[in-house]
Amino acid sequence: MGLLDVTGAGRCLLAICVALAGCADLPDLDETVPPALEDANYPALAPVDQVLGRSATEAANDEETADQLEARSAGLQARADTLQRRSAIDSETRRRLEDGVDADL
């Protein structure tokens, strides 16, 4: 069944939705702009840093933050490597598990 395969009830529902959408009372958008703004100039563009209120000091902090994140990432990767080399169970538990398994089945 494809996307355009619609049953009779589906077609009826679609027709009702289209008919109801045509009954909507849309506002007159031409009257939403006040006359004083119709001939106004566009606002001046400003740099993003100025708009966001960022300074050169904060930009330098971004470099420090990046360095801190890289150091943290390296530490977490080293920790993950250590955990992957370890066994999840100790040797005594492993021996008990292996003794309890009957491989002859």
Summary of the structure (lengths in Angstrom):
residues: 105
radius of gyration: 33.9
end to end distance: 48.8
largest distance: 91.9
contacts: 141
relative contact order: 0.04
helix: 64%
strand: 0%
